[in-house]
Amino acid sequence: MLSRVADHLYWMSRYIERAENLARLMQVSVELLLDGAALGAQNPDQYWAPVLSATAMEGAFRLLYPNPQPGDSSFFLTLDTRNPDSIISCVQEARENARTVRDQISDEMWTELNELYLQISSQNGAALLNNSPQVFFERIIQSSLQFDGITSATLPRSEGWNFLQLGRFLERADKTSRFVDIKTQTPEGLDPTAEVLQWGTILRACSAHAPYRKSNGTEVSLERVLDLLVFSTDFPRSVRFSVRMVDEMLHNISGHPTGQYSNECEKLAGALLAQLNFSGTTDVLSKGVHAYIDELQVSLNNLGQAIFETYVKLPQQVSGISRPLVFDPFEFHLQKQQQQQQQQPPITPTRLGFLEHHSTPPRASHVHSAPLSVAGGI
Amino acid sequence: MLLNSYQTADLFDELMDPHGKVRPYYETVANFFQDIPAEELDQKVKSLELLFLKQGVTFTVYGDKQGTERVFPFDPIPRVIPAQEWEVVEAGLVQRITALNLFLYDIYHEQKILKDGVIPAEVIHGAAHFRPEFVGTSVPRDTYIHVCGTDLIRDRDGSYLVLEDNGRCPSGVSYVLENRAAMKRVMPQLFGRAGVRSVDTYPADLLSTLRFIAPRQTAHPNCVLLTPGVFNSAYFEHSFLAREMGIEIVEGRDLLVLDGFVYMRTTRGLQQVDVIYRRIDDDFLDPTVFRKDSMLGVSGLVDAVRRGNVVLANAIGTGVADDKVTYAYVPDMIDYYLGQEPILKQVPTYLAWRADDKKYILEHLPELVVKAANESGGYGMLIGPRASKEEIAEFRAKIEASPRNYIAQPVVYFSQHPTLVDGALEGRHVDLRPFILCGETIKVLPGGLTRVALKRGSLVVNSSQGGGSKDTWVLAS
């Protein structure tokens, strides 16, 4: 498979997963917001603050909205095309990647993404968000899940599939870990009801509410939440499960047996998986949840970079032998790749300046070949 | 119902003869649209639109900052071509492409046709797309144009005229296939009884054409489609054809040249490429040879082509046959190389670089259509009878400044075809772009892209300027 195609497939699924996770987090926040409004809360935007922080978008938000008005934060997160991580931007990126590799995916996969994009980018999308935000978020989540199902039912289990799953699970591991970290962002000493509400929110955002209750009953504790969301071996949105999938996909791609490594990304994935396999909640607590998640995020980012270096960038180095170019579009791609990875840095508050990096890169202009109608008129 | 208010005009009408009688080969179609209830038709039209939108059968409009994707407007009334009529068109196209390929071979070798004075040498040397550096370089099977999309129109008497030969990177064939798929899906009752020849084999035929010219005649030569990229207006088509043929669609940055061989970068390392179906212009192929600022091409590609390690379809330099001045000499080529009369006529052409013609053109600007010799897509054109005084003055100055770059033709009124406009049938001008493949044999796709000028009275069928398309039905008998 072409390296570039592998890259597009990987980012296509990362972006749709990214959109889904943001929609999940916003959906449960809207519910909280309604509860809050019922209790007479003054500023609805305070409910978006944890979302902005969990997705590392606070800095960007402040840049675009120095004096935020009510409603600005929810618009910024959903339909603001200036925000490269808003739901609409993610869907657009997913669709654009899909459009580029349409010959590699099934018609049904394309149609699903295309329809989602057409719907939410139209007037109907904005109206739906205003009138029934829950339905809007549900639409995003459903569509992502359907895309996953369609992919699974129509795509051959060859290299493309592996890259696609790689993107999805790497993104999911990243997002689930960020969700867990939301708790560390809220001030200590909240009243106990509020705390219960918040863990409930996070569990629901991960579709983990029912599995949690099933094994733990209604009593909510940090240890048990970590057990489920970070360390579960069978819950498909847990960090460990996702990293195991990443590891598996990498070995499918190389054909090398698991438990060993043949390249840098397999080494990093294997090490991360081993670390998750052989540690537990007590290790997290002794290190501190935030510090632990922070390390995890750094590992995930490094892994993403290594995948790029191994499968997308490497052949470019080969070409260095005989390809002197004044301007190499591949350089731009490399830049774009890094920009995409850097737009969600680890939750270290000082690294939020992605807007500078994310200004529109110089796109190659493709106006040269003949447009559809080459003929003259008469 | 629909037909009752349909008006013919003083030009060839595809549906009705001059007495207002439906032509016999249109009866099935006419009856269907006559009988269909308005609501049902409306619903079919809507589902067609939705189908194209959902599938992303779109093109991008240039000059629009948003790079807006639009659905290529589709008209549900199919164009019908009876078998006997098609036989003539097909024979004419085969004759023409044969002559053009012989001409290109000659121009890039001995140039006999110039030496014998059939075509003035300055016509060729002045053509923007002539590549003198390729004189003496041979191409596999001596074929230069592998894929051609000739534009045809019909004169008042219904005879087909060649308007242009598109021998560089003609596009539109994906719409032929998608239009057909949509019609089958939305109007199965009509399609089922019409007896239409299939267009489905095109991708397979295109692939055999590409394999036929592969330098390594292995079981599976590696053919790829080279696209300018996803921002190109025809990207949908590139992606469609690659998928249908089961070959890779590559951008310039996916390819590299090592020791005169072309490779593509894959996740498993480099893989050699044998044939490139390129959808980018000569100028952008190789920044070390042609335009230095090209970001779409591959450094060293032209060298690999010269060494015969990789083959391009179409070959470099076919644009010289596409030139609107060269066009005027195609009937002479047919006579010179084949000793035949042209089966298909073409539009009389005045060449501004000839003193007599220039004088005539400048004196008759308001009656003529003036075209820039190397422009395409309906750009750089003056339609005299519709032009303002300022536009005419502007073209007068342009022609005076560079006569080699302009030609003029009398206004030819295209045939008209019933087209659905606001629930009623109205006549709209149509042209036809059949697609021809030159591989081991020459194959003409039965049908082609019928483009329709959707604006009343408009003669511009280009998709970039408000044109739409129809499914084209060549009947089996």
Contacts between the chains, C-beta under 8 A, distances in Angstrom:
chain1	res1	chain2	res2	distance
A	1	B	266	5.8
A	1	B	267	5.2
A	1	B	268	7.9
A	2	B	248	5.9
A	2	B	250	6.5
A	2	B	254	5.4
A	2	B	264	6.1
A	2	B	265	6.7
A	2	B	266	5.6
A	2	B	267	7.7
A	3	B	254	7.5
A	3	B	265	4.8
A	3	B	266	6.2
A	3	B	267	5.6
A	4	B	251	6.9
A	4	B	253	7.1
A	4	B	254	5.4
A	4	B	265	7.5
A	5	B	248	7.7
A	6	B	267	5.1
A	96	B	230	7.2
A	99	B	56	6.7
A	99	B	230	6.2
A	99	B	235	7.5
A	99	B	239	7.7
A	100	B	230	4.5
A	100	B	239	7.9
A	102	B	56	7.5
A	102	B	236	8.0
A	102	B	239	4.6
A	102	B	240	7.8
A	102	B	243	6.8
A	103	B	239	4.9
A	103	B	240	7.6
A	103	B	242	4.4
A	103	B	243	3.5
A	103	B	249	5.5
A	104	B	243	7.9
A	107	B	55	7.2
A	110	B	55	7.6
A	110	B	56	6.6
A	111	B	54	5.5
A	111	B	55	6.7
A	114	B	54	6.3
A	114	B	55	7.7
A	114	B	56	5.3
A	115	B	54	6.0
A	118	B	53	6.8
A	118	B	54	7.9
A	159	B	267	6.4
A	253	B	267	7.0
A	311	B	267	4.7
A	312	B	267	8.0
A	315	B	256	8.0
A	315	B	265	3.5
A	315	B	266	7.3
A	315	B	269	6.7
A	315	B	270	6.4
A	316	B	265	7.0
A	318	B	256	7.9
A	318	B	265	7.8
A	318	B	269	7.7
A	318	B	270	6.6
A	319	B	256	4.3
A	319	B	258	7.7
A	319	B	265	7.4
A	321	B	258	7.0
A	322	B	256	7.4
A	322	B	257	6.8
A	322	B	258	5.4
A	322	B	259	7.4
A	322	B	300	7.1
A	323	B	256	5.5
A	323	B	257	7.4
A	323	B	299	5.7
A	323	B	300	7.5
A	324	B	299	7.3
A	325	B	287	7.3
A	325	B	299	6.0
A	326	B	287	7.4
A	326	B	292	7.2
A	327	B	295	6.4
A	328	B	253	7.7
A	329	B	251	8.0
A	329	B	252	7.2
A	329	B	253	4.8
A	329	B	295	4.9
A	330	B	253	4.8
A	333	B	253	7.0
A	363	B	231	6.7
A	364	B	229	6.2
A	364	B	231	7.6
A	364	B	295	4.4
A	364	B	296	6.7
A	365	B	231	7.4
A	365	B	295	7.7
A	366	B	228	4.2
A	366	B	229	4.5
A	366	B	230	7.5
A	366	B	231	4.0
A	366	B	232	4.2
A	366	B	235	7.9
A	366	B	296	7.0
A	367	B	62	5.8
A	367	B	231	7.9
A	367	B	232	7.7
A	368	B	228	5.9
A	368	B	280	6.3
A	368	B	281	5.7
A	368	B	283	7.2
A	368	B	284	5.1
A	368	B	294	8.0
A	368	B	296	6.6
A	369	B	169	5.6
A	369	B	228	5.1
A	369	B	232	6.1
A	369	B	234	7.0
A	369	B	279	5.5
A	369	B	280	4.7
A	369	B	281	5.5
A	369	B	284	7.6
A	370	B	166	7.6
A	370	B	168	6.4
A	370	B	169	5.2
A	370	B	170	7.3
A	370	B	171	6.3
A	370	B	234	7.7
A	370	B	281	7.2
A	370	B	376	5.8
A	370	B	377	6.9
A	371	B	59	7.5
A	371	B	62	6.9
A	371	B	171	7.4
A	371	B	233	4.8
A	371	B	234	6.8
A	371	B	376	7.9
A	371	B	377	4.9
A	371	B	462	7.8
A	371	B	463	7.3
A	371	B	464	5.4
A	372	B	59	5.4
A	372	B	72	7.4
A	372	B	171	5.1
A	372	B	172	5.6
A	372	B	175	7.7
A	372	B	233	6.3
A	372	B	234	5.9
A	372	B	237	7.8
A	372	B	462	7.5
A	372	B	463	4.4
A	372	B	464	7.0
A	373	B	172	7.2
A	373	B	376	7.9
A	373	B	377	5.7
A	373	B	378	6.6
A	373	B	451	6.6
A	373	B	461	6.8
A	373	B	462	3.6
A	373	B	463	5.0
A	373	B	464	6.3
A	373	B	465	8.0
A	373	B	467	6.5
A	374	B	149	7.4
A	374	B	151	7.9
A	374	B	164	7.2
A	374	B	166	4.7
A	374	B	168	7.5
A	374	B	169	8.0
A	374	B	170	6.1
A	374	B	171	7.2
A	374	B	376	4.1
A	374	B	377	6.0
A	375	B	151	4.0
A	375	B	163	6.1
A	375	B	164	5.1
A	375	B	166	7.0
A	375	B	376	7.2
A	375	B	377	8.0
A	375	B	378	7.3
A	375	B	431	6.8
A	375	B	433	6.9
A	375	B	451	7.9
A	375	B	461	7.3
A	375	B	462	6.9
A	376	B	151	8.0
A	376	B	163	6.9
A	376	B	164	6.3
A	376	B	369	7.8
A	376	B	371	5.3
A	376	B	376	7.4
A	376	B	378	5.8
A	376	B	381	5.7
A	377	B	369	7.3
A	377	B	378	5.3
A	377	B	381	6.1
A	377	B	383	6.7
A	377	B	459	4.9
A	377	B	460	4.2
A	377	B	461	6.9
A	377	B	462	7.2
A	378	B	153	7.9
A	378	B	163	7.9
A	378	B	369	4.6
A	378	B	383	6.4
A	378	B	409	7.1
A	378	B	411	5.8
A	378	B	412	5.7
A	378	B	414	7.4
A	378	B	459	5.0
